[in-house]
């Protein structure tokens, strides 16, 4: 019975990894990058590479933008306030043409040029949790399916490895490729197991209301706003009255919010129904000192500025969910831990990639003898999913530095051109992998090396922020970090390509 159970776990571990490994790699890779999504924003949008504000910023200077949003009948007006990771003020509202984004320099109050990019927070981060597939929440469900598979892989991996701790301390780089790949798979699996399991579990918990909608729909008769009011303490917004209304002083409301929170910094200002007599202003509290995601907010009547209500802390029934969400989003201030997240995220990527490689190495010879095409199909999928994803990401960065501001082509704006570059390059890597199976890994590693290095050099050429300069100014350290990681990735990819180009390796692949 025990052998049968282990065999079933081995089957589950193998085929869950093979079938969903590509999707898992994309999710883990984008999640790893999203650890530094704000820093990627600053690299991709040079106009927001700003030093921290030296004096308090007056929210009243945003009133002209608010009036524009009110005149457009936007349902909301959102202001993201500066933090240590993002010095620019982000303003967002909606009109007939879609959403409008503006970036403000808090030092001068000037509206900055449109970056023309979705960058980290609007492309990489959403890709991580919904793949940019919005129809019928399909993207969320695909990510949820992959997350369940990852949890199954974590559990089954422990079960099928009887000598799990021995495997952790066993790494034989001088052995045959199959043994080397398995050792690397075991080491990264054991090293990152607690993190991989908890980060996957927390990702599922965050979207529980999407994956288990009946839990709140039956209780609240489908009224999402009423559910949010009880779960998160939100004030249920009133509908538009149809009557125009003024807006009280933003600075006065912000000052009152700081008072009730004993001087805490503010995270955002959000106006519902701007320009309407029933507008409500929601001001969020910035609390970077705790792990849990806080939804502390103060609510004001827009026209009068009167405080409606405020809340501090999380309801007990939601405290576990808020902690897991904070653990996953890592919005608290802790740079050392942020780098640990990044490193463990990379171990997850290596774990998935080596799982693919072990499957291929263990079946290559047998499939060749039997005339089966399974290895070739899976190898093309693996190459496109692993090195192909790296190439597409690097191409996304290169396109960002090559396209001038305001660029348009084929009816697409600059941000859309960057995104199309990502997807078309990614698709091309799959075609290349199936067309040149014997050299795909090596050639794509060289491509990663070239594009990553080009991205760092283009940043220098187009902005003047070379490494010496960016390391000299504190507000440019994120730019230096991005360039260093690009150059390090380029070097690692080049070394991998050189190892793959060894005659013994090429001969073995061709023989297979």
PEWOJO-V926482 format. One record per backbone hydrogen bond with DSSP energy under -1.0 kcal/mol. CO is the residue of the C=O (numbers start at 1). NH is the residue of the N-H. E is the energy in kcal/mol with one decimal. If there is no record, write none. Layout:
BEGIN
CO;NH;E, CO;NH;E
END
This chain:
BEGIN
1;5;-2.4, 2;6;-2.5, 3;7;-2.3, 4;8;-2.1, 5;9;-2.2, 6;10;-2.5, 7;11;-2.3, 8;12;-2.5, 9;13;-2.7, 10;14;-2.4, 11;15;-2.6, 12;16;-2.2, 13;17;-1.3, 14;18;-2.2, 15;19;-2.4, 16;20;-1.8, 17;21;-1.3, 20;24;-2.6, 21;25;-2.6, 22;26;-2.0, 23;27;-2.2, 24;28;-2.9, 25;29;-3.0, 26;30;-2.3, 27;31;-2.3, 28;32;-2.4, 29;33;-2.2, 30;34;-2.1, 33;36;-1.9, 34;37;-1.7, 36;40;-2.3, 37;41;-2.0, 38;42;-1.7, 39;43;-1.7, 40;44;-2.6, 41;45;-1.6, 45;48;-2.2, 46;49;-1.8, 48;50;-2.1, 58;61;-1.4, 59;62;-2.0, 60;63;-1.7, 62;66;-2.1, 63;67;-2.9, 64;68;-1.7, 65;69;-2.2, 66;70;-2.6, 67;71;-2.5, 68;72;-1.5, 69;74;-2.2, 70;73;-1.5, 75;273;-2.2, 77;271;-2.9, 78;92;-2.6, 79;269;-2.2, 80;90;-2.2, 86;83;-2.6, 89;104;-2.6, 90;80;-3.8, 91;102;-2.5, 92;78;-3.1, 93;100;-3.3, 95;98;-1.6, 98;95;-2.8, 100;93;-1.7, 102;91;-3.1, 103;112;-3.4, 104;89;-2.6, 105;109;-3.6, 110;105;-2.5, 118;122;-1.9, 119;124;-1.4, 120;125;-3.0, 123;127;-2.0, 124;128;-1.5, 126;130;-2.3, 127;131;-1.4, 130;133;-2.6, 133;139;-1.6, 134;137;-1.9, 135;138;-2.3, 137;141;-2.0, 138;142;-2.6, 139;143;-2.2, 140;144;-2.4, 141;145;-2.5, 142;146;-2.3, 143;147;-2.4, 144;148;-2.3, 145;149;-2.1, 146;150;-2.3, 147;151;-2.2, 148;152;-2.2, 149;153;-2.4, 150;154;-2.4, 151;155;-2.3, 152;156;-2.8, 153;157;-2.2, 154;158;-1.4, 155;159;-1.7, 156;160;-2.4, 163;167;-2.8, 164;168;-1.4, 165;169;-1.1, 167;170;-1.4, 172;175;-1.6, 176;180;-2.6, 177;181;-2.8, 178;182;-2.0, 179;183;-2.4, 180;184;-2.3, 181;185;-2.3, 182;186;-2.5, 183;187;-2.6, 184;188;-2.3, 185;189;-1.9, 186;190;-2.6, 187;191;-2.6, 188;192;-2.0, 192;196;-3.4, 193;197;-2.6, 194;198;-2.4, 195;199;-3.0, 196;200;-1.5, 197;201;-2.6, 198;202;-2.8, 199;203;-1.5, 200;204;-1.7, 201;205;-2.2, 202;206;-2.1, 205;208;-1.6, 207;210;-1.1, 207;211;-2.2, 208;212;-2.8, 212;215;-1.4, 213;217;-2.5, 214;218;-1.7, 216;220;-2.6, 217;222;-1.4, 220;223;-2.2, 222;224;-1.3, 223;227;-1.9, 224;228;-2.7, 225;229;-2.0, 226;230;-1.8, 227;231;-2.9, 228;232;-2.6, 228;234;-1.2, 243;277;-2.6, 249;253;-1.9, 250;254;-2.6, 251;255;-2.4, 252;256;-2.0, 253;257;-2.2, 254;258;-2.2, 255;259;-1.7, 256;260;-2.2, 257;261;-1.2, 258;263;-3.8, 259;262;-1.6, 265;286;-2.6, 267;81;-2.0, 268;284;-1.8, 269;79;-2.8, 270;282;-3.5, 271;77;-1.6, 272;280;-1.4, 273;276;-1.8, 275;245;-1.9, 276;279;-1.6, 279;302;-2.5, 280;272;-3.0, 281;300;-2.6, 282;270;-3.2, 283;298;-2.5, 284;267;-2.6, 288;333;-2.7, 296;285;-2.2, 297;311;-1.6, 298;283;-2.6, 299;308;-3.5, 299;309;-1.2, 300;281;-2.6, 301;305;-3.1, 302;248;-2.9, 306;301;-2.6, 309;299;-3.3, 315;318;-1.7, 318;322;-2.7, 319;323;-2.1, 320;324;-2.5, 321;325;-2.2, 322;293;-2.2, 322;326;-2.4, 323;327;-2.6, 324;328;-1.8, 325;329;-2.8, 326;330;-1.9, 334;338;-2.0, 335;339;-2.0, 336;340;-1.8, 337;341;-2.6, 338;342;-2.2, 339;343;-2.7, 340;344;-2.8, 341;345;-2.5, 342;346;-2.0, 343;347;-1.8, 344;348;-1.7, 345;349;-1.6, 346;350;-2.6, 347;351;-2.7, 348;352;-2.1, 349;353;-2.5, 350;354;-2.9, 351;355;-1.6, 352;356;-1.9, 353;357;-2.3, 354;358;-2.7, 355;359;-1.9, 356;360;-2.2, 357;361;-2.9, 358;362;-2.3, 360;364;-1.6, 363;367;-2.7, 364;368;-1.9, 365;369;-2.1, 366;370;-2.0, 367;372;-2.3, 373;377;-2.2, 374;378;-2.7, 375;379;-3.0, 376;380;-2.0, 377;381;-2.0, 378;382;-2.9, 379;383;-3.0, 380;384;-2.2, 381;385;-2.0, 382;386;-2.4, 383;388;-2.6, 386;390;-1.8, 387;391;-2.6, 388;392;-2.5, 389;393;-2.1, 390;394;-2.4, 391;395;-2.7, 392;396;-1.9, 393;397;-1.8, 394;398;-2.5, 395;399;-2.9, 396;400;-1.6, 397;401;-1.5, 398;402;-1.7, 399;403;-2.6, 404;407;-1.7, 409;412;-2.2, 412;409;-2.0, 413;417;-2.2, 414;418;-2.0, 415;419;-1.9, 416;420;-2.8, 417;421;-2.2, 418;422;-2.0, 419;423;-2.2, 420;424;-2.8, 421;425;-2.3, 422;426;-2.3, 423;427;-2.6, 424;428;-2.2, 425;429;-1.6, 426;430;-1.0, 427;431;-1.6, 428;432;-2.6, 429;433;-2.1, 430;434;-2.1, 431;435;-1.8, 432;436;-2.5, 436;440;-1.1, 439;443;-2.7, 440;444;-2.5, 441;445;-1.9, 442;446;-2.2, 443;447;-1.8, 444;448;-2.4, 445;449;-2.4, 446;450;-2.5, 447;451;-2.7, 448;452;-2.6, 449;453;-2.0, 450;454;-2.4, 451;455;-2.4, 452;456;-1.7, 453;457;-2.3, 454;458;-2.9, 455;459;-1.8, 456;460;-1.5, 457;461;-2.5, 458;462;-2.9, 459;463;-1.7, 460;464;-2.0, 464;466;-1.7, 466;470;-2.9, 467;471;-2.3, 473;476;-1.6, 474;477;-1.7, 476;480;-2.0, 477;481;-2.8, 478;482;-2.2, 479;483;-2.4, 480;484;-2.7, 481;485;-2.3, 482;486;-2.2, 483;487;-2.5, 484;488;-2.7, 485;489;-2.7, 486;490;-2.2, 487;491;-2.2, 488;492;-2.5, 489;493;-2.4, 490;494;-2.3, 491;495;-2.4, 492;496;-2.4, 493;497;-2.4, 494;498;-2.3, 495;499;-2.3, 496;500;-2.3, 497;501;-1.3, 499;502;-1.1, 502;506;-2.4, 503;507;-2.8, 504;508;-1.9, 505;509;-2.4, 506;510;-2.6, 507;511;-2.5, 508;512;-1.7
END
